[in-house]
Amino acid sequence: MKTTTAHAAAPVKPRGEYQRCGLSFQLTKGRKLGHHHGITPSGFSTGSRCPGVGLAPFVPVGA
């Protein structure tokens, strides 16, 4: 008979918004934006690395 063990939930990784893309991306350990591709104004991927990778995430005024 198999016994089931409760698995601990995976930790939620912090996310941040990049103002140029307007999307939320995973942050690195250094609280910088992780790797992601750029987004065109119509919402499609550019297929190349976004210039915001490695920068601090956008924080709205008053947040």
Contacts in CASP RR format, 6 or more apart in sequence:
PFRMAT RR
TARGET T0000
AUTHOR 0000-0000-0000
METHOD contacts of the structure
MODEL  1
MKTTTAHAAAPVKPRGEYQRCGLSFQLTKGRKLGHHHGITPSGFSTGSRC
PGVGLAPFVPVGA
13 26 0 8 1.000
13 27 0 8 1.000
14 26 0 8 1.000
14 27 0 8 1.000
14 31 0 8 1.000
15 24 0 8 1.000
15 25 0 8 1.000
15 26 0 8 1.000
15 27 0 8 1.000
16 24 0 8 1.000
16 25 0 8 1.000
16 26 0 8 1.000
16 27 0 8 1.000
16 33 0 8 1.000
16 57 0 8 1.000
16 58 0 8 1.000
17 23 0 8 1.000
17 24 0 8 1.000
17 25 0 8 1.000
17 57 0 8 1.000
17 58 0 8 1.000
18 25 0 8 1.000
18 33 0 8 1.000
18 36 0 8 1.000
18 50 0 8 1.000
18 52 0 8 1.000
18 55 0 8 1.000
18 57 0 8 1.000
18 58 0 8 1.000
19 58 0 8 1.000
20 38 0 8 1.000
20 50 0 8 1.000
20 51 0 8 1.000
20 52 0 8 1.000
21 36 0 8 1.000
21 38 0 8 1.000
21 39 0 8 1.000
21 50 0 8 1.000
22 39 0 8 1.000
22 58 0 8 1.000
23 36 0 8 1.000
23 39 0 8 1.000
25 33 0 8 1.000
25 34 0 8 1.000
25 36 0 8 1.000
25 57 0 8 1.000
26 34 0 8 1.000
27 33 0 8 1.000
27 34 0 8 1.000
27 57 0 8 1.000
28 34 0 8 1.000
28 54 0 8 1.000
31 56 0 8 1.000
31 57 0 8 1.000
32 53 0 8 1.000
32 54 0 8 1.000
32 55 0 8 1.000
32 56 0 8 1.000
32 57 0 8 1.000
33 50 0 8 1.000
33 52 0 8 1.000
33 53 0 8 1.000
33 54 0 8 1.000
33 55 0 8 1.000
33 56 0 8 1.000
33 57 0 8 1.000
34 53 0 8 1.000
34 54 0 8 1.000
35 49 0 8 1.000
35 53 0 8 1.000
36 49 0 8 1.000
36 50 0 8 1.000
36 53 0 8 1.000
37 45 0 8 1.000
37 46 0 8 1.000
37 47 0 8 1.000
37 48 0 8 1.000
37 49 0 8 1.000
37 50 0 8 1.000
38 45 0 8 1.000
38 46 0 8 1.000
38 47 0 8 1.000
38 48 0 8 1.000
38 49 0 8 1.000
38 50 0 8 1.000
39 45 0 8 1.000
39 46 0 8 1.000
39 50 0 8 1.000
40 46 0 8 1.000
END
